[in-house]
Amino acid sequence: MNRIVGVKFHREDSADFGGREYNYFDGTSGFAVGDIAIVVVRDQEKKVIVTSVDVPESKIDERIIPLLKTILKRYVPEESKEKTENTEES
């Protein structure tokens, strides 16, 4: 059985996460509550925060389970990317 997590989307109009919780499969098997990840929605990457882990399938409508997508990517802030690139150049 795949691990299911609940996430909330980053609000474009603020620096916060909110709205309703959506479920995704955890493709890394390592997400914890509070982790920030990237999901693809309509061919666009969106930032989400993990709000629950190990969500039981019984809590999700059985018609939705086959439609769940998988989170494969953690969010890496731009400043961390720059530090990594600068370290690799040295």
N, C-alpha and C positions, 0 to 999 in steps of 0.2 A: 504494500500500500504506500502511495506517495504521501509525503508530509504536506499538509495544507496550512497556509498562513493567511491571516487577515491583514489587510493594508488600508491605509487612507492616503488619498492623493494630496500632493502639495497644491496649495491654493495660489493661483497666479496673481491674485489681487493682494496677497499678504505674504509674510514670511512663515506662514503657519501651514499645518496639515489639518484637514478636516473633512466634513461630509460623512457619507455613509461608508461602512467598511465593505471592502470587496475581497474575495478570496482568490488565491493563486496557489499553484503547487510550488513548493520550495525546491528549485533545481539545484541548490547547493547543499541542502540538508544542514545548513548551519546558521540560518537567520534566527535572531533573537528579537524580542520586543524592543523597539527603539532603533533597530537598524534601519538604515536608509538604503533603498534599492532603486533600480531602474526597471520599469516595465514598458512594453511596447503597446500602444493603443492607436489604432488606425494609422499605422506606419510612423508614429511619432513616439520618441522616448519621453516618458513622464517619470518624475520623481515621486516615490511613495515612502511612507514610514510603516514599518511592521508594527501592528497593534495587537496581534495575538498569534500564537503558534500552536501547533498540534490541534487544529480545529477538527473535530470529529466529522466524518462524512454525514453522519445522521443529522447534523445541524444545517446541512445544505440541501436544497431541493434536489432530488435525484435527477431531474432534467438538466440541472446546471453542471453537475459533476463532469460529464463528457466535454463540456465547453470550456472548462477551466484552462487557463494558460499557465505557463511556467515562468517563474522569475529566475533568470540566469546570471544577472549582473548586479553587483553592489554599486552604490553611488560613490564616486571618488571626486571630492571637491577639486575645483580648478587649481587651487594653490598646492594641493598635494601632487597633482599631475606635474606641475612646474618643478617642484622639488625633486621628483623622481627623474624627470628629464635632465635636470642640472646635475644630479648625482651620476647619471649614466655617462654624461659627457666628460666628467672629470677623470 
